[in-house]
Amino acid sequence: MIEETAEFVQPLLIHVVDNDDIYLKHAAHADWFRTLRDFRWEDYRELGAQYYEQLYVFNERAAQKRGPKPRPKTNREKREEAQLRLLEDRPAGGNEEAPILQPEAKPAEAVIRVDPETIRPGETPIRMAGKRPKCFFSMFLAFIGVSLMGRPAEVDVVFEELQNNPAFARVCGFTLPAPPKPSGRVQYRHMDIPMRRKIQQFDQIMTESGLWSQAKWDEVERNRRLRVFVPEPDLVHDTTHFDACSQFEVVKGKTEDGKERRKSQSKTIKKCRCKDRETCPHPWELADDGAGTVVKQRNQKHWAHKAAVVGLPRQGVPVDAVAVADAATHDGETLVPHLERLYEHVPELIENADRVLADSAYDSDKNREAVAAPPFELRLCASLNPRSAKARTEGLPRGMAKVTPYGDVVCQAGYLMEYRGVRKDTGRFIYGSPRDEDGEPLCRGCPFRSACLNEGSEQRTVTIPFELLPHINPNDPPMSQRWKRIMKLRPTVERMIKNLKCDHGDGRAHKRGNASFQARMDKTMIAIHIQLRKDKAIG
């Protein structure tokens, strides 16, 4: 134990090294051990001081709850009425003023002040009364460590690893509990492996005070400043879903024009232990706020939470993952709020970007205009969504069978014509003959050659008027090679999502509520960026 005074720091005299620590130090599969061992706790002193301040606020509130309580008024709202009220408050229920993304929690006003320079691993703030709190740095490493292992950063998983993996507990900074005294009383030591209740309390404080989110943005800014990643001309955006840890019920209501509607919603409950919940004064709430029906395909639906992800495609780095306030919200509505959130925390990434890449769910004039406006001034490159447009088979140049809604021209022989460019003076798209592997026109041996080509011609050129494809922007046609090169970067967001869901978790939400789901995203992002910095230092 290091004994520190204002003038002297006792040097470390004995350092015990266990055999399994030596093994894990060189094991190829134990990156988590080396990352936790080399953790730079000095960078997290300010965060630790804020945690101890919020811990004091948490304890004060708990003490007030144990005191006498005024008799609350009776809640006469029926469960069916609460169902409709909660449905109408959701974005998917028609509330246009509801936030699209989960709002960020803010720390409560501190009652005491903790000097960051007075804390370090094993050293906690001095208390006038009560037991010493568990060390922030060790608790923080425990949550990040299980994510580095590829497991979800949840309380049960952390408790399991600390209890069953002595090497993990040691590298986090915890010690094994002392044996009980002859009287049977267990001695409390603040550096011993914590019980489940203490781990739950730590996660709750970090979540409710927004410290997990703050730590995530600190990691992103630290890696940007250290040039672990650099701004790119492109940003990529998409959403993903995590299966919810809850069930749903179908709420029946009516629209403004009187038509009946059915909507899936989390169960309506009261979070109390009253015997008669129908008449007790506590409010009706959603059992799992934020969960909703996520439609992936026509016949593929998931009861899940939804997260929006934005990242840098060329480096494959996710820079933010945020919970969507209502998982039933359409994907296209998440883009602009997410860019606003990114601009608030890391404006350099927006200022250095020229484009944002997305899939067809974001292809709308509303998104395109909002992204092009200040402060973003970006160009939205989204995969074409033809919506109700159908293939055209009439009014085409001779020899052509159809024009697809995506702007592809197919000839009578079944070949796809090669897009060549745009002729703006006449308002037409230009297509040429398809070619074989040697670059020769396929028209030479085509059985429809006589009905398609002019006499003496070896290949065909076709022009399609803009009016035939009104949903395609002539200034940015998706048929061009330039557009296809740009859109090759878009699928990199799928690898970022795989990193979030598979490499650092299991694709399921283990706790109810959007606040807990947001904390899960933040903890995973912290682990990813700590590992990025570690890999950069090694490389």
MOMOZI-V627399 format. One record per residue. N is the residue number from 1. RES is the residue in three letters. SS is DSSP state (helix for helix, strand for strand, loop for the rest). PHI is phi as a letter, one per 30 degrees, with the letter a starting at -180 (none if undefined). OMEGA is omega in radians with two decimals (NA if undefined). Layout:
n=(N/N)
res=(RES/RES)
ss=(SS/SS)
phi=(PHI/PHI)
omega=(OMEGA/OMEGA)
This chain:
n=(1/2/3/4/5/6/7/8/9/10/11/12/13/14/15/16/17/18/19/20/21/22/23/24/25/26/27/28/29/30/31/32/33/34/35/36/37/38/39/40/41/42/43/44/45/46/47/48/49/50/51/52/53/54/55/56/57/58/59/60/61/62/63/64/65/66/67/68/69/70/71/72/73/74/75/76/77/78/79/80/81/82/83/84/85/86/87/88/89/90/91/92/93/94/95/96/97/98/99/100/101/102/103/104/105/106/107/108/109/110/111/112/113/114/115/116/117/118/119/120/121/122/123/124/125/126/127/128/129/130/131/132/133/134/135/136/137/138/139/140/141/142/143/144/145/146/147/148/149/150/151/152/153/154/155/156/157/158/159/160/161/162/163/164/165/166/167/168/169/170/171/172/173/174/175/176/177/178/179/180/181/182/183/184/185/186/187/188/189/190/191/192/193/194/195/196/197/198/199/200/201/202/203/204/205/206/207/208/209/210/211/212/213/214/215/216/217/218/219/220/221/222/223/224/225/226/227/228/229/230/231/232/233/234/235/236/237/238/239/240/241/242/243/244/245/246/247/248/249/250/251/252/253/254/255/256/257/258/259/260/261/262/263/264/265/266/267/268/269/270/271/272/273/274/275/276/277/278/279/280/281/282/283/284/285/286/287/288/289/290/291/292/293/294/295/296/297/298/299/300/301/302/303/304/305/306/307/308/309/310/311/312/313/314/315/316/317/318/319/320/321/322/323/324/325/326/327/328/329/330/331/332/333/334/335/336/337/338/339/340/341/342/343/344/345/346/347/348/349/350/351/352/353/354/355/356/357/358/359/360/361/362/363/364/365/366/367/368/369/370/371/372/373/374/375/376/377/378/379/380/381/382/383/384/385/386/387/388/389/390/391/392/393/394/395/396/397/398/399/400/401/402/403/404/405/406/407/408/409/410/411/412/413/414/415/416/417/418/419/420/421/422/423/424/425/426/427/428/429/430/431/432/433/434/435/436/437/438/439/440/441/442/443/444/445/446/447/448/449/450/451/452/453/454/455/456/457/458/459/460/461/462/463/464/465/466/467/468/469/470/471/472/473/474/475/476/477/478/479/480/481/482/483/484/485/486/487/488/489/490/491/492/493/494/495/496/497/498/499/500/501/502/503/504/505/506/507/508/509/510/511/512/513/514/515/516/517/518/519/520/521/522/523/524/525/526/527/528/529/530/531/532/533/534/535/536/537/538/539)
res=(MET/ILE/GLU/GLU/THR/ALA/GLU/PHE/VAL/GLN/PRO/LEU/LEU/ILE/HIS/VAL/VAL/ASP/ASN/ASP/ASP/ILE/TYR/LEU/LYS/HIS/ALA/ALA/HIS/ALA/ASP/TRP/PHE/ARG/THR/LEU/ARG/ASP/PHE/ARG/TRP/GLU/ASP/TYR/ARG/GLU/LEU/GLY/ALA/GLN/TYR/TYR/GLU/GLN/LEU/TYR/VAL/PHE/ASN/GLU/ARG/ALA/ALA/GLN/LYS/ARG/GLY/PRO/LYS/PRO/ARG/PRO/LYS/THR/ASN/ARG/GLU/LYS/ARG/GLU/GLU/ALA/GLN/LEU/ARG/LEU/LEU/GLU/ASP/ARG/PRO/ALA/GLY/GLY/ASN/GLU/GLU/ALA/PRO/ILE/LEU/GLN/PRO/GLU/ALA/LYS/PRO/ALA/GLU/ALA/VAL/ILE/ARG/VAL/ASP/PRO/GLU/THR/ILE/ARG/PRO/GLY/GLU/THR/PRO/ILE/ARG/MET/ALA/GLY/LYS/ARG/PRO/LYS/CYS/PHE/PHE/SER/MET/PHE/LEU/ALA/PHE/ILE/GLY/VAL/SER/LEU/MET/GLY/ARG/PRO/ALA/GLU/VAL/ASP/VAL/VAL/PHE/GLU/GLU/LEU/GLN/ASN/ASN/PRO/ALA/PHE/ALA/ARG/VAL/CYS/GLY/PHE/THR/LEU/PRO/ALA/PRO/PRO/LYS/PRO/SER/GLY/ARG/VAL/GLN/TYR/ARG/HIS/MET/ASP/ILE/PRO/MET/ARG/ARG/LYS/ILE/GLN/GLN/PHE/ASP/GLN/ILE/MET/THR/GLU/SER/GLY/LEU/TRP/SER/GLN/ALA/LYS/TRP/ASP/GLU/VAL/GLU/ARG/ASN/ARG/ARG/LEU/ARG/VAL/PHE/VAL/PRO/GLU/PRO/ASP/LEU/VAL/HIS/ASP/THR/THR/HIS/PHE/ASP/ALA/CYS/SER/GLN/PHE/GLU/VAL/VAL/LYS/GLY/LYS/THR/GLU/ASP/GLY/LYS/GLU/ARG/ARG/LYS/SER/GLN/SER/LYS/THR/ILE/LYS/LYS/CYS/ARG/CYS/LYS/ASP/ARG/GLU/THR/CYS/PRO/HIS/PRO/TRP/GLU/LEU/ALA/ASP/ASP/GLY/ALA/GLY/THR/VAL/VAL/LYS/GLN/ARG/ASN/GLN/LYS/HIS/TRP/ALA/HIS/LYS/ALA/ALA/VAL/VAL/GLY/LEU/PRO/ARG/GLN/GLY/VAL/PRO/VAL/ASP/ALA/VAL/ALA/VAL/ALA/ASP/ALA/ALA/THR/HIS/ASP/GLY/GLU/THR/LEU/VAL/PRO/HIS/LEU/GLU/ARG/LEU/TYR/GLU/HIS/VAL/PRO/GLU/LEU/ILE/GLU/ASN/ALA/ASP/ARG/VAL/LEU/ALA/ASP/SER/ALA/TYR/ASP/SER/ASP/LYS/ASN/ARG/GLU/ALA/VAL/ALA/ALA/PRO/PRO/PHE/GLU/LEU/ARG/LEU/CYS/ALA/SER/LEU/ASN/PRO/ARG/SER/ALA/LYS/ALA/ARG/THR/GLU/GLY/LEU/PRO/ARG/GLY/MET/ALA/LYS/VAL/THR/PRO/TYR/GLY/ASP/VAL/VAL/CYS/GLN/ALA/GLY/TYR/LEU/MET/GLU/TYR/ARG/GLY/VAL/ARG/LYS/ASP/THR/GLY/ARG/PHE/ILE/TYR/GLY/SER/PRO/ARG/ASP/GLU/ASP/GLY/GLU/PRO/LEU/CYS/ARG/GLY/CYS/PRO/PHE/ARG/SER/ALA/CYS/LEU/ASN/GLU/GLY/SER/GLU/GLN/ARG/THR/VAL/THR/ILE/PRO/PHE/GLU/LEU/LEU/PRO/HIS/ILE/ASN/PRO/ASN/ASP/PRO/PRO/MET/SER/GLN/ARG/TRP/LYS/ARG/ILE/MET/LYS/LEU/ARG/PRO/THR/VAL/GLU/ARG/MET/ILE/LYS/ASN/LEU/LYS/CYS/ASP/HIS/GLY/ASP/GLY/ARG/ALA/HIS/LYS/ARG/GLY/ASN/ALA/SER/PHE/GLN/ALA/ARG/MET/ASP/LYS/THR/MET/ILE/ALA/ILE/HIS/ILE/GLN/LEU/ARG/LYS/ASP/LYS/ALA/ILE/GLY)
ss=(loop/loop/loop/strand/loop/loop/loop/loop/strand/loop/loop/loop/loop/loop/loop/loop/loop/loop/helix/helix/helix/helix/helix/helix/helix/helix/loop/loop/loop/loop/helix/helix/helix/helix/helix/helix/helix/loop/loop/loop/helix/helix/helix/helix/helix/helix/helix/helix/helix/helix/helix/helix/helix/helix/helix/helix/helix/helix/helix/helix/helix/helix/helix/helix/helix/loop/loop/loop/loop/loop/loop/loop/loop/loop/loop/loop/loop/loop/helix/helix/helix/helix/helix/helix/helix/helix/helix/helix/helix/loop/helix/helix/helix/loop/loop/loop/loop/loop/loop/loop/strand/loop/loop/loop/loop/loop/loop/loop/loop/loop/loop/loop/loop/loop/loop/helix/helix/helix/loop/strand/loop/loop/strand/loop/loop/loop/loop/loop/loop/loop/loop/loop/loop/loop/loop/helix/helix/helix/helix/helix/helix/helix/helix/helix/helix/helix/helix/helix/loop/loop/loop/loop/loop/loop/helix/helix/helix/helix/helix/helix/helix/helix/helix/helix/loop/helix/helix/helix/helix/helix/helix/helix/loop/loop/strand/loop/loop/loop/loop/loop/loop/loop/loop/loop/loop/loop/loop/loop/loop/loop/loop/strand/loop/loop/loop/helix/helix/helix/helix/helix/helix/helix/helix/helix/helix/helix/helix/helix/loop/loop/helix/helix/helix/helix/helix/helix/helix/helix/helix/helix/helix/helix/helix/helix/helix/loop/loop/loop/loop/loop/loop/loop/loop/strand/strand/strand/strand/strand/strand/strand/strand/strand/strand/loop/loop/loop/loop/strand/strand/strand/strand/strand/strand/strand/loop/loop/loop/loop/loop/strand/strand/strand/strand/strand/strand/strand/loop/strand/strand/loop/loop/loop/loop/loop/loop/loop/loop/loop/loop/loop/loop/loop/loop/loop/strand/strand/loop/loop/loop/loop/loop/strand/strand/strand/strand/strand/strand/loop/loop/strand/strand/strand/strand/strand/strand/strand/strand/strand/strand/strand/strand/strand/loop/loop/loop/loop/strand/strand/strand/strand/strand/strand/strand/strand/loop/loop/loop/loop/loop/loop/helix/helix/helix/helix/helix/helix/helix/helix/helix/helix/helix/helix/helix/helix/helix/loop/helix/helix/helix/helix/helix/loop/loop/loop/strand/strand/strand/strand/loop/helix/helix/helix/loop/loop/helix/helix/helix/helix/helix/helix/helix/helix/loop/loop/loop/loop/loop/loop/strand/strand/strand/strand/loop/loop/loop/loop/loop/loop/loop/loop/loop/strand/loop/loop/loop/loop/loop/loop/loop/strand/strand/strand/strand/loop/loop/loop/loop/loop/strand/strand/strand/loop/loop/loop/loop/strand/loop/strand/strand/strand/strand/strand/strand/loop/loop/loop/loop/strand/strand/strand/strand/strand/loop/loop/strand/loop/loop/loop/loop/loop/strand/helix/helix/helix/helix/loop/loop/loop/helix/helix/helix/helix/loop/loop/loop/loop/loop/loop/loop/loop/strand/strand/strand/strand/strand/helix/helix/helix/helix/loop/loop/loop/loop/helix/helix/helix/loop/loop/loop/loop/helix/helix/helix/helix/helix/helix/helix/loop/loop/loop/loop/helix/helix/helix/helix/helix/helix/helix/helix/helix/helix/helix/helix/loop/loop/loop/loop/strand/loop/loop/loop/loop/loop/helix/helix/helix/helix/helix/helix/helix/helix/helix/helix/helix/helix/helix/helix/helix/helix/helix/helix/helix/helix/helix/helix/helix/helix/helix/loop)
phi=(none/d/c/c/b/d/c/b/c/d/d/d/c/b/b/d/c/d/d/d/d/d/d/d/d/c/d/d/d/c/e/d/d/d/d/d/d/c/d/d/d/d/d/c/d/d/d/d/d/d/d/d/d/d/d/d/d/d/d/d/d/d/d/d/d/d/d/d/c/d/d/d/d/d/c/c/d/d/d/d/d/d/e/d/d/d/d/d/d/d/e/d/c/j/d/d/d/d/d/d/c/d/d/d/d/c/d/d/d/d/d/b/c/c/d/e/d/c/c/a/e/j/c/c/d/d/c/d/a/i/d/d/d/d/d/e/d/d/d/d/d/d/d/d/d/d/d/d/d/j/c/d/d/b/e/d/d/d/d/d/d/d/d/c/b/e/d/d/d/d/d/d/j/d/c/d/d/d/d/d/d/e/d/j/d/c/d/d/b/d/c/d/e/d/d/e/d/d/d/d/d/d/d/d/d/d/d/d/c/i/d/d/d/d/d/d/d/d/d/d/d/d/d/d/d/d/i/d/b/b/e/b/d/b/b/b/b/a/b/b/b/b/e/d/c/a/c/b/b/c/c/c/a/b/d/d/d/i/d/d/b/b/b/d/a/d/d/c/b/c/d/b/c/d/d/c/d/d/c/d/d/d/d/d/b/d/d/b/d/j/d/a/d/c/c/c/b/e/c/b/b/b/d/a/c/c/b/c/b/b/a/c/d/d/c/i/c/d/c/a/b/b/d/d/d/b/d/d/d/d/e/d/d/c/d/d/e/d/d/d/d/d/d/d/c/b/d/d/d/d/d/c/c/c/b/b/c/a/c/d/d/c/d/a/d/d/d/d/d/d/d/d/d/d/c/d/h/c/c/d/c/c/e/d/c/d/h/d/d/c/d/c/b/c/i/c/e/d/i/c/d/a/b/d/d/c/i/c/c/c/d/d/d/j/d/d/d/d/d/c/l/b/c/d/d/c/i/b/d/c/b/c/d/d/b/d/d/d/i/c/d/d/d/d/c/d/d/c/e/d/d/c/c/d/d/j/d/c/a/c/b/b/c/c/d/e/d/d/b/d/d/c/d/d/d/b/d/d/d/d/d/d/d/d/d/d/d/d/d/d/d/d/d/d/d/d/d/d/d/d/c/c/d/b/l/b/i/b/d/d/b/d/j/d/d/d/d/d/d/d/d/d/d/d/d/d/d/d/d/d/d/e/d/d/d/d/d/d/d)
omega=(3.13/3.09/-3.04/2.99/-3.11/-3.03/-2.99/3.05/-3.13/3.12/3.14/-3.07/-3.09/3.09/-3.10/3.11/3.13/-3.11/-3.13/3.05/3.10/3.13/-3.10/3.13/-3.08/-3.10/-3.10/-3.07/-3.02/3.05/-3.13/-3.11/-3.12/3.13/3.12/-3.14/-3.10/-3.10/3.14/-3.08/-3.13/-3.13/-3.03/-3.13/-3.14/3.11/3.11/3.11/3.11/3.11/-3.13/3.06/3.13/3.05/3.10/3.10/3.13/-3.14/3.11/3.12/3.12/3.11/3.12/3.13/-3.13/3.14/3.12/-3.09/3.07/-3.14/-3.10/3.10/-3.13/3.09/-3.07/3.14/3.11/-3.09/3.14/3.09/3.12/3.11/-3.12/3.12/-3.14/3.11/-3.12/3.11/-3.10/3.03/3.13/3.12/3.07/3.13/-3.09/-3.13/-3.14/3.13/3.14/3.14/-3.14/3.12/3.13/3.11/-3.14/3.12/3.05/3.13/-3.06/3.08/3.08/3.09/3.12/3.11/-3.12/-3.10/-3.10/-3.11/3.09/3.10/-3.11/-3.14/-3.13/3.14/3.13/3.12/3.12/-3.13/3.11/-3.13/3.06/-3.14/3.04/-3.07/3.13/-3.04/3.14/3.12/3.12/-3.13/-3.13/3.13/-3.13/-3.11/-3.13/3.07/3.07/3.09/-3.09/3.14/3.14/-3.11/-3.14/-3.00/-3.09/-3.13/3.11/-3.14/-3.14/-3.12/-3.14/-3.12/-2.97/-3.07/-3.10/3.13/3.10/3.12/-3.12/-3.09/3.04/3.12/-3.12/3.07/3.10/-3.14/3.10/3.12/-3.13/3.11/3.13/3.13/-3.10/-3.13/3.14/-3.13/3.12/3.02/-2.97/3.13/3.08/3.10/-3.06/3.02/-3.08/-3.09/3.13/3.09/3.08/3.14/3.12/-3.13/3.14/3.14/-3.14/-3.13/-3.05/3.14/3.13/-3.10/3.04/3.13/3.12/3.12/3.11/3.14/3.06/3.12/3.14/3.14/3.13/3.13/3.07/-3.12/3.12/3.13/2.94/2.92/-3.12/3.11/3.14/3.07/-3.11/2.93/3.13/-3.04/3.06/3.09/3.07/-3.10/3.04/-3.12/-3.06/3.10/-3.09/3.07/-3.10/3.04/-3.13/-3.14/3.12/3.12/3.14/3.09/-3.12/3.13/3.04/-3.13/3.14/3.11/3.11/-3.08/3.08/-3.09/3.06/-3.08/3.13/-3.05/2.95/-3.09/3.13/-3.14/3.13/-3.13/-3.14/-3.05/-3.14/-3.09/-3.13/-3.01/-3.05/-3.07/3.01/-3.12/3.03/3.14/-3.11/-3.11/-3.11/3.13/-3.13/3.13/3.12/-3.11/3.12/3.07/-3.08/-3.09/-3.13/-3.12/-3.12/2.96/-2.89/2.90/-3.11/3.09/3.06/-3.07/3.05/-3.08/-3.14/-2.96/-3.06/3.12/3.12/-3.06/2.99/-3.13/3.05/3.00/-3.03/3.10/3.04/-3.04/3.11/-3.04/3.12/3.12/3.12/-3.09/-3.06/-3.12/-3.07/-3.00/-3.05/3.08/3.14/3.07/3.08/3.11/3.13/3.14/3.13/-3.03/-3.11/-3.07/-3.12/-3.13/3.09/-3.07/-3.13/-3.12/3.08/-3.05/2.95/-3.05/-3.12/3.14/-2.98/3.13/-3.09/-3.09/3.11/3.11/3.14/3.11/-3.09/3.14/-3.13/3.14/-3.13/-3.10/3.04/0.09/-3.04/-3.10/3.14/3.06/3.13/3.05/-3.11/3.08/-3.04/3.04/-3.06/3.13/-3.05/-3.13/-3.13/3.12/3.13/3.13/-3.11/3.13/-3.11/3.04/-3.08/3.14/-3.12/-3.08/-3.11/2.99/-3.09/3.10/-3.13/3.08/3.12/3.14/-3.11/-3.13/-3.09/3.11/3.11/3.13/3.11/3.13/-3.07/-3.14/-3.08/-3.10/-3.06/3.03/-3.00/-3.11/3.11/3.10/-3.09/2.96/-3.07/3.12/3.10/-3.11/3.01/-3.07/3.11/-3.08/3.14/3.13/3.14/3.13/3.11/-3.12/-3.04/-3.13/-3.06/3.11/3.14/-3.05/-3.05/-3.11/-3.04/-3.05/2.97/-3.12/3.14/-3.12/3.13/-3.12/-3.00/3.00/-3.08/3.04/-3.13/-3.13/3.12/-3.07/-3.14/3.13/-3.03/-3.10/3.14/3.13/-3.13/3.13/-3.13/-3.08/-3.13/3.13/-3.03/3.12/3.13/3.13/-3.12/3.09/3.12/-3.04/3.03/3.13/-3.04/-3.11/3.11/3.11/3.10/3.08/3.05/3.11/3.09/3.09/3.14/-2.98/-3.02/-3.08/-3.12/3.14/-3.07/3.06/3.10/3.03/-3.04/3.14/3.13/3.08/-3.10/3.11/3.10/3.11/3.09/3.09/3.09/3.11/-3.12/-3.14/3.12/3.12/3.09/3.14/-3.13/-3.08/3.01/3.11/3.09/-3.13/3.11/3.13/3.12/3.14/3.12/-3.12/NA)
